[in-house]
């Protein structure tokens, strides 16, 4: 059954037999008082009936990688132990990063993070048969080390070049030689691709382990961004290539290296240079590469099939959109070599489509006014696709199966809330993770039919802890704006809520394109902070404005070419609607957000100055002119084409409207939303002679964390709220 939204008329006070315990910020950010357990690291072996996991022997206290059966959870043996991983006096960490043939395991040690998805480390290969350890390279740490499918070689990137270590001959081969910092990157993504197209490793082994397809980024003409780092006696400058909206992007080309003849073939991706290559994927044919090519406006996506021996490419499918196209990883080439499957919004909602290998449509597999949110894979033996969707409600996620014919759809998750699955290699079993706003993760093992095998984690202790501290589920609501749009929201209310009192309200917003905050799921430390504020007598509210996701293309893309306008209108209307509720003090409504949410909070306290008493903006974009090309132009096109779209809703241009209390927070080492955004907004507020507060966190990136940073940050925000709201 569809779980109904809980409407405000049903909301009442919750009675407790005794007063709940008092939440502290130390409970949330240091003591892990509310920590929930998860089931991670269970990696299916290719037989689909067994899995591997890292365990500890309770008697010897030694770690080991165990092989266990899905059917009963019994360990059938230790594949290897900590004792096997002593290399030249150094103890290496356990790993389950096996090659496809499950003959070797890749181990990363001494890992150093770089950006959001990239890191470098010293890598080692452990042969599961001979128990021999091979160091991948002694010439420096490696990025993106990856075993070939057959396990005989490792490819990696060092100093912007690609290398191959032959594990049989122990020879290290360098396959590119032009890599140079801030100029040429081979086999790795540049900053903006890593951040906005969500991948960092940019090379790919062929299925037969004989070829490597790779990206080459020429970022020579991309403008440099410089950040000051303050930890040394004399501050240093960190410089990297960051294309802001309308500026030059990297020149991207695709190449394929053949290990048999040591030749590199450039792949034809067309004559246009100012374009994107958001994905590259091998087909089932080891001589055919699929390349996704997108124009700079990101409203046309071409599927190219490329012959890696000649470099020639053929466009087999083209998708166009009047707004923009969201890139994903749902493309799957079936093992029959004759078909491929993908998801697309071409009917207004994200659904599954099946094509023949020449790009001819076979059928739309799923349809309806709901969205596919994740594709788990295809069991080709039974012709069954497994996926997650919003069919019951945009606020919920359920797991389904359906035949490639579009028939025999079955719902596999039965508990309302948010459900996610991890399937075994042959889809015989899946681990189901269920939660809701009032239920922490409840994790079970199920047969593919949905039948329960056993409970893996019930988080009963976390449930009891939450109950003891008065933490209860969010109360969901809907309201209609003056323009006739229905918006979803939730409230976090004090455990001792009294409907006859008038409470101050703090609204939380993100609001960016395709995002979602209002969802029936168990949340983390940020949500716990909301309950902490509720204990102090505040109601926390959240509204998903137009532009957010999972309600169809028209709702999400309504903000196209004019980011900030409709979103701000909706948040202001949300505040006005809340102000009319009998338990809300209309003179005490505030708003806060982080990143895009910081942008929204800044707009709300300026354009909505008469509605909001207070705002906190953390790491905000304050003008889209300062943000990166791929993200910003997807929604606004370039500033040269659409200057009004950039300036009409820049908080910098509304600084003179500020009336309420405002706190501006940023990390000085933010490589994503640059500190420049807050510096220039501060300057605009100063020149408008507006009083405000600001806090900066030295050398901290966009997440503003590390050590006591989170505790300090939330103490700062709490004090600002309790003093001014």
N, C-alpha and C positions, 0 to 999 in steps of 0.2 A: 504493500500500500504506500501511496505517496504520503510522506510525512508533512503535515500542514505547518505553515508558519504559525508561531505563537503570537497572537495579536495582543495589543496592549490591554484590551479590555479584560483579558484573562490573567493579566499579571497582578499578582498579589504579594503580600509579604510572606517570607519564609520563616517559620518558627523553628527555633533550635531549643533543645532541652537545656543546653548550657551555652554560655557565650563562647564563640569560636576563639581559638588562639590568635594572637596578634602576629601578623606577617611583618617581617623586617626585610629591608633591602639585602641584608647579609644572607637571609634565608634564600633569597632568589639568586643572588649573584656570586656567593661565596660558599655557603654551606651545602648547596645542592639539596636542600630540604625537600623540594618538590620533584626531584629527579624521577623520570619514568624510565623503565627498562625497555630495551628494544631487542629484536632478534636480528643481528647483522652478521655478515661474514659467512653465511651459509651459502656456499657456491655449489651449484649443481654440477655434477660430472656429466660427461656426454651421454652416459647410458640413461640419464633421466630418473634413475631409481635410487641413486646414492648421491651424497653431497659431502663436501669437505668443510671443515671449520677449524679454527684455532682454539685449542682447549688447554687446560692446565691439569696435570696429574696432581690430585689432592695430597698424595703421599710424598712424592718426590719434589713437588712444586715446579716441576719442569714443564715447559710448554711444548706442545706438539700439534701437528696438523692431523686431524682425525678424519677417517672415512666412515660415514654412517649411512644407515638405510633410512629413507623417507618413511617406509611403511611402519617401523616400530621405534625409530630413533636410536637403535642400538649401534654402537661403534663396532665396526668389523675389522678395524686395524688402525695403526698409526702409520701414516705415509712417511713422515719423517719427524724428527724431534729437534729441540734446541741444540742437543749435543752434535748434531750433524752440521751445524752452521758456524763452526769455528774456523775462521780464515785468517791465517798469519797472525794468530793471537787475538783477533777481533771477533766478537760475537755478533753475528748478523741477526736481524729481526726475522721472525717467521712471516711467511707470505703464502697466499693462495692464488697468486697471479700465474696460473699455468698457461702453457701454450695450448693450441687447439687439440693437439694429439696427446696431451696430458703426460708428456715425457719429461718436461723440464719446468722449473719455476723461476720466475724473475723476481729478484729481491732488490729493494731500494733502501739505501742507508744514508744517513747524514743529509736528509732532505732539506732544501731551502726553498721556501715559497717565493714566487716572483710576482705574478699578478693573480687574478681571481682563479684561473684554471691552469696555471703553469707553475712548474717547480723544476729544480735540478737536484740531482743526487748522485751518489756513487752506486752503481748497479752491479749485481752479481747474478750468475745463472747457476742454479743447483740442479744437477742431473739426478733425476729420481731413481735411475737404474744403477748408475755407477757410484752415486753419492759424492761425485766430484763437484767442487765449486770453481767456477771460472769468473775472474774479474772481467767486466765488460771492457773497461779501459782504464789505464793508469795515467792518462794524459789530462785529466781534469773531469769534473762532474759533467754528467750527461742530462739532457732534456729528452723526455718522451721516449725513453728506451722501450722497445717493443720486440718481442720474440716473433720470428716468422712462424706461420702456421705449423710447419714441420718441426720447429724447435731447433733447427741447425744454425740459425743466424740471429743476431740482434741488430736492429737498426736504431740509430739515435742521432740527436743533434748536439753539436758542440760548437760554440762560437759561430753560430748561424750557418753551419755547414752540416751535411748529412754524412754519416759514417755507417759502415756495416762491420760487425765483428763476426767472423766465421768461427763458430764454436768447434768445428772439426779440425781446421788448420791453425786456429788461433790468430789468423791474419786480420788486421784492421784495415779496411778499405775506405778511402775517402771518395765519395761519389760526386760531391760538388766542391768548388774551390773559390767561388766568388763572394762567399758570405762575409759581411762586414757590419759592425755595429752602426745602427741608424742609417744603413744604406741598403744592404741586401740580406734577406732572411730566406734560407732554404729549409723547408720541412717544418717550420713553425709559423704560427699566425702572427701578424702584427697586432698592436694593442687593440685597435678598434674591431678587428675581426674576432679576436679572443673575447672581448667584452660583449659585442652585440650579435655575433653569429654563433657564439657559445662553443667555440672549439679552439684549442691551442696547438695540439699535435696536427701537423699538416702534411703528413706522409702516410701511405697506406700500402701494406703488403698485398700482393695479389693472392688469390686463393691457392695457387700452385707454388708459392714461396719463391718464384723466380724473377719477380719484378717489383719495383716500388714506384708508385705514382706519387708525385709531390707538388706542392705549391712553391712558387718563388715570389716573394714580395720585394719589389723594388720601391723602397720608401725614401729614396734620395730626395725627392721634391716635396715630401710631406713636411709641413712646418713643425718646428721643434717646440715642445713645452718644457719649461724649466721649473723645478720645485726646489726650494731651499730646505736643506736638512740640517738640523741644529745641534746634533749630539757632540760634534767635535769642537776643539778650541776655536777653529775658524770654520764657520758653516760652509758646507759644500753644496754644489748645485747638482741635482739629479735631472738629467735631460733625456727625453725620449720623444719619439714621433707620435703626435696626437693630431689627427685631422679634425678640426672643428667644422661646424656646418658651413658648407659652401667652399671649403678649402680643398686642396689637392689630396687625393687619396693615393695609396700605394698602387703601383702598376702590378697587377697580378697575372702570372702566367702558370700554366700547368705542364709538367714534364713527366716522363716515365723512363726510369733506368732499368735496363735489362741486365741481370746478373750473368747470363750466359755469354753475351758478347761484349759486356762492359760499355754499351752504347746508351746514350740518353736521347730520347726522341721528344721534341716539343709537340704538344698537343694543340690542335687548332680550336680556339675558343672564340673565333670571329675577329673582325678588324677593329671593333670598338674597344678602346682601352679604358674609358671611364665607365666601368661596370663592376659588378660583383660576381664572385664565384662562391656562393654560400655553402655548397656541399660538393664533395666528390665521393663516389662510392663504386666499388667494383661490382659488376654484374656476376652472374654465375659462370660466365665465360671469362677465363683468365686472360683473354686477349681484348676484352671489351670493357671500357671504363665509362661510367655514367657521370656526367658533369652537369651540375645545375648552374645555369647562368642567369643573372638578374640584372636588369638595367638600373641605373642610379636612382631613378624614381621608385624603384622596388614595386612596380605594378605590372611587370611582365617577367615570367619565369619560364625559361627554356630548359628542356631535358635533352642533353646531347649524349649520343652514344659515340664513343671514340675508339677507333682501331689503334691500339697502342704500338703496333708495328709500323704503321704508316703515319700516324698522327692525325689522320683525317677524321672529321666529326660529322655527324648527321643529326639534325634536330628531329626528334621523334614525337615530341609533345610540347605544346606551348600553352601556358595559362596566363590570362590577362585579368586585371581587376581594376575597377574604376577608382578604388582607393589605394590599397597596398596589399601585398601578399605576405602572410606570416610564414616564415621558413621553419620547418621542423625536421625531426629525424625518423619520420614514419615510413619513408620509402623502403620497400622490401621487394627483393627479386626472388621469385619462387624457385625452388630447387628444380622444378621441371624445365627451367630455362625458357619457358614460353610466355610467362606472364609476370607482371609486377603490380604491386598494390601501393597506394598512397592515400593520404588524407588531403582534403581540399575544402575550401569554403565556397566553392563555385555555386552552390544552391542557397547560400546565405547562412549556412551552419556548417561546422567542421564535420565532415563525414568520410567514410571509407569508399574508395573507388578501385576497380580492377581493370587493368589494361592488358592487351596482348603485348608481346615483346617489341612490336613495331609501333606502339603508341596508340593503337586503335582501342577506343573504349569498349569494354565488355559489359560492365554494369556498375551501377551505384549499389554498394553492398548495404549500407545503412542510410536511413533518411528519417527526417522528423525535425521538429522545432527544439532540438537539443544538440549537444556537441560531444564529439569524441574528444576525450582529454588525454588519453594515453593508449598506445597500441602495444600489447605485450608480445605479440608474435602470431605466427601461423603454424598450425599443426597440419602439415600437408598430407599426412597419411589419412586423416579424416576430413580434410578440407575445411578446417575450423579456424576462425580468427578469434583471438581473445583480446578484449579491450576494456577500457574504463570510460564511463560517460556520465553526463548530467541528465540522463533521461527522466529521472524522478523529480529533480529540482536542480536549478543552478547552484543551490547551496550544498548539494550533496554529490557524492561520487559513488558509483556502483560498478561492479565487475560483471561483464557479460561475455558470452560466446555466441558466435553466429557462423553459419556456413558461408563459404565464399559465394554461394548461390544467392545469398541474402535471405535465406530461410532458416528456420529452426533457431531463432534467437532465444537464449536462456539467460536468466539472471542468476549469477553464482553467489553474490553477496546479498544477505537478507536483512542485515541490521541497518536501520537508517543512520545516516551520518556520512563519514568519509571512509571509503574502502579502497585499498590498494593491494595489488597482488604481485608476487614474484613467482614465476613458473619454473619448474624443472626443465631440463633441456628437451625432453620429449613430451612435455605438457602433461605428464602423468599426475603430477602433484603441483600444488601451489601453496605458498604461504600468504595468508590473508591478514592484513593489518587494518583493523577497524578502530575508529575513534569517533567521538562526537564532542560537542562543546562541554558536555558534562561527564564524559567517559574517556580516560586515558587509553593509550594503545592496548587493544585486546587482540593478541596475535595467535592465529591458529594455523594448523597444517590441514589441508583438505585434498581430497582426490579431485581430479579434474571435473567430475560430475557435480562437485560442490559438497560431497559428503565429508563430514568432519572426521579427521583421523585422530588428532589430539590437540590440546591447548599448549602452545609454546610459552606464552607469557600472558598473565591476566592483570598484571599491575595492580593487584589488590591493595598492596601497601600504599601505592601512590593514591589510590582512590580514598583510602582511609585517612591519609594525610590531608588530602584536599578537603575532605569532610570536616576534619578536626579544625581546620583553619577557615571554615565557612566558605570555601571556594565552590561555587555552583555554576551551572551552565549559563551561557548567554541566553538572553531572551530576544528572539528574532521578531522583527516587525516589518511592515511595508507601509509606505505612504505615497500619495500621488502629488506631484508637483503642480504648480499653477499652469504649466505647459502640457499637463496631462500625462506625464511620464511616471510610471510606477518604479520606485526605488526600494531596494532592500537594505535593511539595517539591523544592528543588534545593540543591546544594552547590557552592560555589566553593572549590577545594582548592589548596594550594601546588603549583607546577609540579614541585617535587622531592618530592612527597608520598611518605611512607614508611608503609605500612600497619602497621608494627610500632611506630610512635610513637603517643603520645597527644597530641592537639592541643586547644588551647582553641577554643571555638566562639562566634562572635558571630551571633546570629539577627537577621534583618531582618524587620520586620513592618509592614504597613499594615492589612489585615484588614477594611476597611470594607465596607458593603453593596454588592454588585455589582462590587467591585474585583478585580484580579488582579495578582499579582506573579510567580507561577510560570508562565512562558510561554517557549516556545522562540523567542526573538527576541534580536537584538543590542541591548544596552542602552547607556546613556550614561554620564555622569561618575560617577554613584553606583555603578554596577556596576564601573567602573574602580577606584574606591576600594576595593571589595571585593577586587579582585586585588592592590591595593597592600597591603592587610592580609594577604592570603594570602602575599605575599612576606615578610612579617614573622613568618610562622609560625602564622597563624590560619586556621581554616576558617570560612567564612561560610555560613550556612544560612538558608533561607527556607521557610516553610510557609504555604499558603493555607488558612485556617481556615473553618469553617462561616460562612455569611453572605457569602462572596466569590462572584464571579459565574461565569457561563458553564457551570454544571453543572445548570441547571434551577431552576425556581421554588422548590421545596421546600428545596433546599440553601441557596439565597440567602436566602430569607425565614424560615428557621428561627430567626433571631435577633429576629424581630418582637416588640415590646413589652418586650424585655429585652436591649438592646444591651450588649455587653461580657462577658456571662456565658459563653455557649458559645465565643465567640472566645478568651477567656482560658483556658478549660479546654483548648481545642485547642492553643494555643501551649505551655501547660505540658506537655501530653502529648507534643508534638513535642520539647520539651527533654528529657523523660524517655526518649523513644525514642532520641534522639541519644546520650544518656548511656550507653546500653547498647551502642553500637557500639564495636568493639575499638580504633578509632583516635581516640576522643574521651576527653578528660579530664573526667569527670563533675563535678568540683569547679570547673571553669572554663568555665561557660556564661553568656553575657551576651545581652542583647537590646536593640535600639534601633529607633526608628521616628519618623516625622514626621507631625504632624497627627493623623489617626485612629490612625496608628501610634504617635505619642507617647502617646496615650491608652492604647493597648494595652501599651506598654512600662511605663507607670506602674502599670497594673493587675498586670502580671506580676511586677514587683519588689516589690509589696506583697502581693497575694493569693497569688503564687507565690514568696514570700520564701525558702523553703527550697530552691528549684530554681535560681534565678538568682543569680549572684554580682554581676552588674553590670547596669545599665540606663541608657540615654540616651533622654530624651524631648525631642523638638524640637517646639515650637509645639503642645503637646498640648491637647485638650479635657480638662478635669479634672472637670467636671460638665456634663451635657447641659443643665442649667438655664441655662447661660451661652451656649448656642449658638442659632443662628437657628431660626425657626419652621418654615419649609418643610422643611428637611432633617431636623430632629430629630423633628418630629411625624409625618413620613412613617413613621418606624420605631418611635416610642414613643407616639404620640398626645400629648396635652398633659400637662404635669406635674400639672394639676388632676385629670385623669382617671386618671393612672398614676404616682403619686408614687414607688412602689417601683421602677418601671422606670428612673427617673431617679437614685435614690439608692443602690440595691442594688449598683451597679457604678460608683460614682463614686470615683476614686482618693483624693479628699479624705477620704472616709470610712474609708480603710484606711491612712492615713499612719502609724499606730502600729505597723503590721506590718513596716515597712521594716527590712531587715537588711543588704542588700548595699550596694555603692557606687552612688550615683545622681547623674546629672548632668541638670539641668533647664535647657533653653535656649528663649529666646523673643525675638522682635522686638517692641520697644515700640510700633511703629506698625502692628501687625497688625490690619487692618480685618476680617479673617475670623474667625480664632480669637483672641479678644482676649487681650492680655497679662494681663488680669484672671485668666484661668485659672491661669497659673503663679504669679501673686502670691498667690492664695488657697491654692493647693496648698503653696506655700512656707510660708505661715502655719500650715497644718495640720501640716506636718513640724516646724516650729519648736516649736509647742505640744506636739507628741509627743516633743520633745527628740531628734530624729533628725538625725544628721549627713548632709549632702548638699552637693553643689556646684551652683552655678547660674551661667548666663551670659546676659546680655541684650545685644541688638544695637540700638543707638539708632535710632529712627525707621524701622526696617526692617519691611517687611510680611511676609506669611505665607511668602514665598519666601526671605527672609533672604539677599539677594544684592546685588551692586553693588560696584564697585571691588574691593578685596581681601577682601570679606566672606566669600565662599565659601571662599577659601584659609584664612582665619583660623578659620572655623567647623570645617572638616575637620581642621585642625591641632589645634584644641582637643579634638575628639572622639577623634582618634588618640592624643594624649597621655594622655587619660583611660583609653582602652582598654589601651594598652601598660603603663600604670602599675598598673592594677587588675585586669586579666584575664590 
